[in-house]
Amino acid sequence: MAGAILVAYGTKHGSTRDVAEAVAEALSELGLAVDTRPAGLADDVSRYAAVVVGGALYTGRWHPDALHFLRRHKTTLARMPVAVFGMGPRTMDERSVGDARAQLARALAKVPEVEPRTIAIFGGVIDPDGLRFPFNRMPASDARDWAAIRAWARETADAFGYGKAASEAGDPRSELQQTHR
Ligand SMILES: Cc1cc2nc3c(=O)[nH]c(=O)nc-3n(C[C@H](O)[C@H](O)[C@H](O)COP(=O)(O)O)c2cc1C
């Protein structure tokens, strides 16, 4: 599979952008071409080979830029490999992650045309200084697990058909077989 991957994100306070950039960096380290863009500004999706969309969860809802991105491009995205992530519980305990997963699933159910190959929930960031009352009373926390984020990016590259499938596609023998068909 050839062509660049788009990593699009919806963020309010920036932590989801940081994660999108880490995903993009991990994909680049595999030798893949990657563009990272705010989901609200990402257009011309059809020129990409695959798309990763991430968004923060706020009060049970996936960031509107991420959801609108899926809606806006659903016809194109339905025909290409897509991966999705959501941010982010304060701790990665089973219940918090399960709640976040259900919130993300509710958003994805609104765009059934798009069927992500991988879906992840990553821990989020609370920076009370940037929040209004009463949220500025929350303790500061950062539950992002950078190793897990990079591992998911590599898993997603596999699910997109890069790696083994890509090297097989470049194998001259498979080209020969295709020529004979
Ligand atoms: C007011 C508020 C509501 C939130 N609601 C949720 C939520 O419903 N589910 C969840 O998993 N995380 C929730 N979070 C955590 C955010 O998703 C987390 O802070 C995330 O890292 C924010 O991303 P951003 O920095 O890209 O905006 C909430 C955070 C705040 C401040």
The ligand as an SDF file (V2000), in Angstrom:
LIG
                    3D

 31 33  0  0  0  0  0  0  0  0999 V2000
  -15.0810   19.4450   31.7100 C   0  0  0  0  0  0  0  0  0  0  0  0
  -14.4390   18.1540   31.2690 C   0  0  0  0  0  0  0  0  0  0  0  0
  -15.2290   17.0960   30.8770 C   0  0  0  0  0  0  0  0  0  0  0  0
  -14.6450   15.8820   30.4810 C   0  0  0  0  0  0  0  0  0  0  0  0
  -15.4380   14.8260   30.1080 N   0  0  0  0  0  0  0  0  0  0  0  0
  -14.8670   13.6440   29.7700 C   0  0  0  0  0  0  0  0  0  0  0  0
  -15.6630   12.5210   29.4050 C   0  0  0  0  0  0  0  0  0  0  0  0
  -16.8860   12.5710   29.3590 O   0  0  0  0  0  0  0  0  0  0  0  0
  -15.0380   11.3540   29.0810 N   0  0  0  0  0  0  0  0  0  0  0  0
  -13.6720   11.2280   29.1050 C   0  0  0  0  0  0  0  0  0  0  0  0
  -13.1610   10.1490   28.8310 O   0  0  0  0  0  0  0  0  0  0  0  0
  -12.8920   12.3020   29.4220 N   0  0  0  0  0  0  0  0  0  0  0  0
  -13.4540   13.4750   29.7500 C   0  0  0  0  0  0  0  0  0  0  0  0
  -12.6730   14.5490   30.0780 N   0  0  0  0  0  0  0  0  0  0  0  0
  -11.2170   14.4140   29.9900 C   0  0  0  0  0  0  0  0  0  0  0  0
  -10.6760   14.9820   28.6760 C   0  0  0  0  0  0  0  0  0  0  0  0
  -11.0270   14.1440   27.6040 O   0  0  0  0  0  0  0  0  0  0  0  0
   -9.1610   15.0710   28.7910 C   0  0  0  0  0  0  0  0  0  0  0  0
   -8.8840   16.1560   29.6550 O   0  0  0  0  0  0  0  0  0  0  0  0
   -8.4530   15.2750   27.4690 C   0  0  0  0  0  0  0  0  0  0  0  0
   -7.0760   15.0340   27.6340 O   0  0  0  0  0  0  0  0  0  0  0  0
   -8.7130   16.6570   26.8900 C   0  0  0  0  0  0  0  0  0  0  0  0
   -8.1800   16.7480   25.6040 O   0  0  0  0  0  0  0  0  0  0  0  0
   -7.6560   18.1060   24.9530 P   0  0  0  0  0  0  0  0  0  0  0  0
   -6.5150   18.6050   25.8090 O   0  0  0  0  0  0  0  0  0  0  0  0
   -7.1800   17.6750   23.5990 O   0  0  0  0  0  0  0  0  0  0  0  0
   -8.7840   19.0670   24.8880 O   0  0  0  0  0  0  0  0  0  0  0  0
  -13.2330   15.7560   30.4640 C   0  0  0  0  0  0  0  0  0  0  0  0
  -12.4350   16.8570   30.8470 C   0  0  0  0  0  0  0  0  0  0  0  0
  -13.0320   18.0340   31.2480 C   0  0  0  0  0  0  0  0  0  0  0  0
  -12.1510   19.1840   31.6360 C   0  0  0  0  0  0  0  0  0  0  0  0
  1  2  1  0
  2  3  1  0
  2 30  2  0
  3  4  2  0
  4  5  1  0
  4 28  1  0
  5  6  2  0
  6  7  1  0
  6 13  1  0
  7  8  2  0
  7  9  1  0
  9 10  1  0
 10 11  2  0
 10 12  1  0
 12 13  2  0
 13 14  1  0
 14 15  1  0
 14 28  1  0
 15 16  1  0
 16 17  1  0
 16 18  1  0
 18 19  1  0
 18 20  1  0
 20 21  1  0
 20 22  1  0
 22 23  1  0
 23 24  1  0
 24 25  2  0
 24 26  1  0
 24 27  1  0
 28 29  2  0
 29 30  1  0
 30 31  1  0
M  END
$$$$
